[in-house]
Amino acid sequence: MDSFVEYMWYMLTTPFKQVKKSINQWYIFCNIFGRRFDETHEDIMRARDESMVASCCDEMLRVHGRERSLARHDGEDMENFRSRIAMYEEICALGGLNTGIILAVSALGYEDVSIESMSEHTGDITRWAEFIVLIRMEASKEHPVSLNIIKKTVRRWKEAGAKDNYLFNYLVIIDEVEEIEHAVQYVEDIDYYNYDSLDGTYFMDGQHFLDSNIVEFECRWNGKET
C-alpha cells in the first residue's frame, strides 16, 4: 500500500465497505487519520535523512559541520564539504599518519595525492624530519581550494615535529590523431613541385616531409599518382 489511508481501508472487513466511499463514514475516518499517519511517516523519514551527512540538505550540512568544528572553505564545492565531513571520523583515527594526511587532502577534492619523505625525494639525508605532499592533476582543471587551505589541513593532521612541503604536478593530456590527410596545391615546373597554397586539390600520401625548401616527390591527385 502506498499510504496509510488505503492500508486502513484495506484492513476493514467487507461489511464496512458496502457503502460507497464518498458517503462511507468508515472511509472518511480512515481518510482523516490516515493522512495524519502519512504526514507523521514523512516527517520521520525526513528526520532520518537529515540526520545523515550523505542525504541531508545543504542547510543541515552546515549544522553537521559545526558539530565537528568544520566550516565550508571559501569557494569550496558543497559536495566536497559533504565528503570532508563524512571522512572526518576516519581522518581523526588516522591523525599523524601519512594515510590520514592523504585522506584529508583527498577530501578537499584532489584525486591523486601521495606523500614522500624529503630525504628520499631530494636525496638529502639532512632533511629527515621533512615530508612533501605530491598532488597530481590535469592542468585544465581548477583547484578545488587554495594552497593556504591545503597547508592548514595538512598541518592540522600531520605529526607535530614534521615539516611540510608541497609539489604540484600538472598533467597535459594530448589526444593523438592516428591519421591526418593534408591537401595541397602545387605549381609544376621543370624539375620540382613548388607548394604555394593548401586548397584541397592534391593529397599527400604521408611519406613526404613538407618544409620551407622546395622538395621533389611524387604526389597523388584524386587518388592517382602524378
N, C-alpha and C positions, 0 to 999 in steps of 0.2 A: 504494500500500500504506500502511496506517495504522501499521505497526510493522515493525521490523527482523526480528522473528520470522517474520512472514508473507512478508516480502520474501526472506529467506534460503531459506525453504521453497519459495517460488515459483521461485527460481533453480536448484533441484536438478532434474536430469533425471528423466524418468519411471521408469527402473529403481529409483531410490532411494525411490520413493513407492508401491511395490507393497504394502508392509505398512501397516496402519492406524496412525494417528498415536499412539495410546496405547501401542504397543509398538515403534514405529519409532525405532531409535537415532539415525537422522539427524534426525528431528524433535525428539527430546529434546535433541540437540546444538544445533540451531537455536534451540530454546526458551530454553536456558540462556544462550548467548552473545547471542542477540537481545535478551533482556531487559536485559542489561548495556549493549548499544549504545543501547537505548531510554532507559535511565536517563542515560547519558552525553549523549545528544542533548537530553534535558530540561534537564540541568544547563547545557549550553552556551546553550540558548535563554533560560533564566532569567538566566544571567550577562549575556547581551546586553541583556535587558530592564532589568536593574538598573543597567547602565552608562549608560542614557539617562534624563534627567530626566523626560521625558514619561511613561515607563512604569514607573519604579522604585517600590518600596513606600515607605511613609512613613518607615520606619527608615533606609532607604538615602538618602532625600531629605535627611535631616539631614547625612549624610556629604557629599553633593554641595554642600550649603550651606557646610559648614566649609571645603571646598576653595576656595570663593570668598569666604571671610570673611563669610558671610551667616548670620544666625541668624533663627529664626522670632520675630516680634514677639508680645507678649502679646495674646491674643485674635485673632490673625491666622488666617484660614481656611487650611487646609493647601493647598488648590488655589491660593490667592493666593500662598502661599510658593513653590509649584512654578512658577507663572508668573513670579515675580520672579527665581528662579534661572535659568529658561530665557532671560529677557531680559537677563541680566547682561552678557554679552559685547557685545550691541548697545548697551546703555546706556553701557558703558565707551567704546565707539568714538565715542559722541556726547557724552561728558562736556564740560561747559562750554557746551553749546549749548542753546537753548530746546527743541529737539526731544528732546534727551536728558533734560531735566528732566521734560517732559511724559510721556515713556515711563516714567521712573522712578516718577512719581506714579500713572500708569495701572496699573503693575504692582502697586501696593498695593491695587487693587480699585476705583478710581474710573474711570468710563467716559467722562465728559465733562470734560476738563481743557484749559485754554488758558493762555497767558501774554501779558501786555501790559506795556509799559513804564509806569512810574508817571507820567511826563510826558504820555504820551498818555491815560492813564486819568483823570488829575485835571486836566490842563491846566497843571500847574505845571512849568515848564521847569527849575526848580532841582533837581528830583528825577530828573535824567537818569541817575543811577547806580543807580536802584532799579527793581525789577520786581514785578509782582503775579501770583500764581498764582490763577486763577479756577477753582473747582470747582463744577459744577452737578450736582445730584442731587435725587431725589424726597424730599420731607420725610418720607415714611413709611418710607424705608429707613434702616437703621442704618449708621453709619460703619464701614468695614472695619478701620480703625486709628485711633489717636488723633491729634490735631493735633501733638503733640510728635514723633511718628514721621514725620509728613509733613514737618515742619520739618527734622528730622535728615536725611531722604532728600534734600530739595531742597538743603540746604547741603553735602551730600556731592558733589553733581554740578554745582552752579552754578559760574559764574565767580567766582573768589576775591574780586574787588572789588565785586561786585554785592550790593545789599541786598534781601532777600526780604520780601514782604508777602503776605497771604493773604485771600481773599474767597470765602465760600461762598454760592451762590445756591440756595435751596431751592425746588423746584417743587411746587406743589399741583395735582394733576390732578382736575378735576371732570367727571364724566360728565354730559352734557346729556341730559335726558329730553325726547324730542320731543313727547310728548302725555301729559298728565295729566288724568284725569277726576275731578272733585270731585262729591261727593254732599252735598246739604244738605236740611234740613227747615225749612219756614217756617210762620209763623202769620199767616194772612191778616187784614188789617184793611181799612178802607175805602179808603185811598189808597196803601198801600205793603205790602211784604213785610218782616217783621221776622225775621231769621235767628237762631234760638235754639240749634240743635244740628246736628250732622252725623251722620245715621243712614242715609244711602243712599237716602232716599225720592225726592229730586229731584236732577237732574243739571244742572250749569252747562254752558253751550254755549261757554265760553271767550271770550265777547265782553264780559263784565262784570267789574268790579273789586269785590272784597269787602273792606270795611274796617270800622271801628268805628261808622260812621254808618249810618243807615237809608237804603237805596238802593232806588229804584223801578226795576224792569226786568222783562222777560219771562223766565220760566224754563221748563224742559222737564220734563214729568212722563211717565215711561215712553215717552220719545221724542217726545212731542207737546207743542206749545206750550200754555201755560195763561195 
